[in-house]
Amino acid sequence: WRFAAAAFALAPSARAAEPPVLASYTAYFSGFSVATLDAALRLEAERYRLAALMRTTGILAAFIRGEQTAEVEGVVQSDSGVGLAPARYAMEGRWRDRLRRIAMRWLGGEPEVLALIPANTEEREPVPADLQRGTIDTLTAIASLLRRVSETGRCEGEAALFDGRRRTDVTARTEGEDTLHAHRWGIFAGPALRCTVEGRQVAGFWSGQSRDEAGTPRSATAWLARPEPGMPLIPVRIEAET
């Protein structure tokens, strides 16, 4: 997959706070546009919020019609490993006309699943309670990476992720700086920090799935840059295995 940043803007906040950063992306597979992703990020001194909407498009939508929204809110917690602590997370969407929903909250740093549709018993092995402890959601991990890069100029970090169905361990590292050129897969041109993120699923496998295959590490490369002066560092291009 190639995710290319297509447009950027700032929008006014409902409160007297920093405005969110809005980013629109298009995903390409073998040169064809297959999905869009719209994201809104607000990262303040004490709190953060990240919301995203993804839709299948083009040739993929002809075979798999899907739309999904996800949102997380939490607090900045500098003494934690990732620097952020989620408070609530929600995801809802329809894939092949089937409803999928996840709702979670964190009490004392521990995740609690409030809603899970369909139930894990229908398709996945449950994640043991001891592997849920100390985890964060995927959106929080993304916000944490952006915060870390903005503060240090480096990508290094690791996190344990739990989305209500799967437990995944991820690590990020700095690969250097590249100069990107505008083309049909992305409008951004200029210097960008290159980060590699590797993820390995450790629990929550599909029923009957080979654990060796499912647990194979998969990587993604993200280029982070400021699309305009005064804007925070955000992904301007991503390439990922799938």
C-alpha positions in Angstrom: 0.0 0.0 0.0 1.1 3.6 -0.6 -0.7 6.3 1.4 -0.2 9.7 0.0 -1.1 12.9 1.7 -3.4 14.8 -0.6 -4.4 18.0 1.3 -3.9 19.8 4.6 -5.8 22.5 6.4 -6.4 24.0 9.8 -9.9 24.2 11.2 -11.1 26.3 14.2 -11.7 24.6 17.4 -15.0 24.5 19.3 -13.0 25.6 22.4 -10.3 28.3 22.9 -7.5 25.8 22.2 -5.1 24.9 19.5 -7.0 24.1 16.3 -6.9 20.6 15.0 -4.8 19.6 12.1 -6.9 18.1 9.3 -5.2 15.7 6.8 -6.6 13.9 3.8 -4.9 10.8 2.3 -5.4 8.5 -0.6 -4.3 4.9 -0.5 -2.9 3.2 -3.7 -2.4 -0.5 -4.4 -0.5 -1.5 -7.6 -1.1 2.1 -8.9 -4.8 2.1 -8.3 -6.6 4.3 -5.8 -8.4 1.9 -3.4 -9.2 4.0 -0.2 -9.4 7.4 1.3 -8.5 8.4 4.9 -9.5 11.7 6.5 -7.9 12.5 9.9 -8.2 15.2 12.5 -5.6 15.6 15.3 -5.5 17.9 18.3 -2.5 17.6 20.5 -2.4 20.0 23.3 -0.3 20.4 26.5 -2.6 18.3 28.6 -5.0 16.5 26.3 -5.1 14.9 22.8 -7.8 13.8 20.4 -7.5 11.9 17.1 -10.3 10.9 14.8 -10.2 9.2 11.4 -12.6 8.2 8.7 -11.7 5.6 6.1 -13.6 4.5 3.0 -12.9 2.1 0.2 -12.9 3.6 -3.3 -12.3 2.8 -6.9 -11.7 -0.8 -7.9 -11.6 -2.1 -4.3 -15.1 -0.6 -3.6 -16.5 -2.7 -6.4 -15.6 -5.8 -4.5 -15.5 -4.6 -0.8 -17.7 -1.8 0.2 -16.5 -0.4 3.5 -16.5 2.6 5.8 -15.0 3.0 9.2 -14.7 5.8 11.8 -12.4 5.7 14.8 -11.8 8.2 17.6 -9.7 8.4 20.8 -9.4 10.9 23.6 -6.9 11.0 26.3 -4.4 12.9 28.4 -0.7 13.7 28.1 1.2 11.7 30.7 4.9 12.4 30.3 5.9 9.8 32.9 4.4 7.0 30.9 6.4 5.0 28.3 4.5 6.5 25.3 3.8 9.9 26.8 0.0 9.6 26.3 -2.7 7.8 28.2 -6.0 7.0 26.4 -9.3 7.5 28.2 -11.8 6.3 25.7 -11.7 4.8 22.2 -14.5 4.0 19.7 -14.6 2.4 16.3 -17.6 1.8 14.1 -18.0 0.8 10.5 -19.6 -1.5 8.0 -17.6 -4.0 5.8 -19.5 -6.0 3.2 -22.7 -4.5 4.8 -21.8 -6.0 8.2 -21.7 -3.8 11.3 -18.5 -3.8 13.3 -18.1 -1.8 16.5 -15.6 -1.5 19.3 -15.8 0.7 22.4 -13.2 0.8 25.1 -12.2 2.9 28.1 -9.2 2.9 30.4 -9.5 3.0 34.2 -6.2 3.2 36.0 -4.4 2.6 32.8 -6.1 -0.7 32.2 -8.3 -1.3 29.1 -12.0 -2.3 29.5 -13.9 -3.4 26.4 -17.5 -2.0 26.6 -18.8 -3.1 23.2 -17.5 -5.7 20.7 -19.6 -6.4 17.6 -19.3 -9.1 16.3 -18.2 -11.0 19.4 -14.8 -12.5 19.3 -16.3 -16.0 19.7 -17.5 -15.7 16.1 -14.0 -15.2 14.5 -11.0 -14.7 16.8 -9.3 -16.2 19.9 -9.7 -13.9 22.9 -6.7 -11.9 24.1 -5.7 -13.1 27.6 -6.2 -10.5 30.4 -2.5 -10.4 31.2 -1.7 -9.4 27.6 -4.2 -6.6 27.7 -2.5 -4.8 30.7 -0.4 -1.8 29.9 -1.6 -1.5 26.3 -2.9 1.5 24.3 -4.9 1.8 21.1 -3.5 2.3 17.6 -4.6 5.9 17.3 -2.8 6.8 20.6 0.3 5.1 19.3 0.2 7.3 16.2 -0.3 10.5 18.2 2.5 9.4 20.5 4.9 9.0 17.6 4.0 12.4 16.2 4.6 14.0 19.6 7.9 12.3 20.1 9.2 13.3 16.7 8.1 16.9 17.2 9.9 17.1 20.6 13.1 15.1 19.8 13.4 14.8 16.0 13.6 11.1 16.4 11.2 8.2 16.0 12.5 5.6 18.4 9.9 4.1 20.6 7.9 0.9 21.3 4.3 0.2 22.4 1.9 -2.7 23.1 -1.4 -2.2 21.2 -4.8 -3.7 22.0 -7.8 -2.8 19.8 -10.4 -5.0 21.6 -9.6 -8.0 19.4 -5.8 -8.2 18.8 -2.6 -7.6 20.8 0.3 -6.3 18.7 3.7 -5.2 19.7 5.2 -2.3 17.7 8.6 -0.6 17.5 9.6 2.5 15.7 13.1 3.7 14.6 14.6 6.6 12.7 16.0 5.8 9.2 17.2 9.2 8.2 16.0 12.1 6.1 14.9 12.0 2.4 13.8 14.6 -0.1 10.4 13.8 -1.5 9.2 14.9 -4.9 5.6 15.7 -5.8 3.9 13.2 -8.1 0.5 11.6 -8.6 0.9 9.6 -5.3 1.5 12.7 -3.2 1.6 16.4 -3.4 4.2 17.1 -0.8 7.7 18.0 -1.9 10.7 18.7 0.3 12.7 17.2 3.1 11.0 14.6 5.3 12.1 12.4 8.3 11.8 8.7 7.4 10.6 6.4 10.2 10.1 2.6 10.0 7.5 1.0 12.2 7.4 -2.8 12.7 4.4 -4.6 14.2 4.1 -8.2 15.3 0.7 -9.7 16.4 1.1 -11.8 19.6 -2.6 -12.6 20.4 -6.1 -12.4 19.1 -5.5 -14.6 16.0 -8.3 -15.6 13.6 -9.7 -19.0 14.6 -7.8 -21.7 12.7 -5.2 -19.3 11.5 -1.5 -20.2 11.4 0.2 -18.4 14.3 3.5 -18.5 12.6 2.0 -16.7 9.5 -0.1 -14.3 11.5 2.8 -13.5 13.9 5.2 -12.6 11.1 6.5 -9.1 11.7 5.2 -6.5 9.2 6.6 -3.1 8.6 5.6 0.3 7.3 7.6 3.4 6.4 6.3 6.8 7.1 7.8 10.1 6.0 7.1 13.0 8.4 7.2 16.7 7.6 5.6 20.0 8.1 3.3 20.6 5.1 3.4 24.4 5.8 5.4 26.6 8.1 3.9 26.6 11.6 2.2 23.2 11.2 3.2 20.2 13.3 5.1 17.2 11.8 2.6 14.7 10.3 2.9 11.8 7.9 3.0 13.1 4.3 3.6 9.6 2.8 3.3 6.1 4.1 4.2 2.7 2.5 3.0 -0.4 4.2 3.0 -4.2 3.8 -0.4 -5.8 3.6 
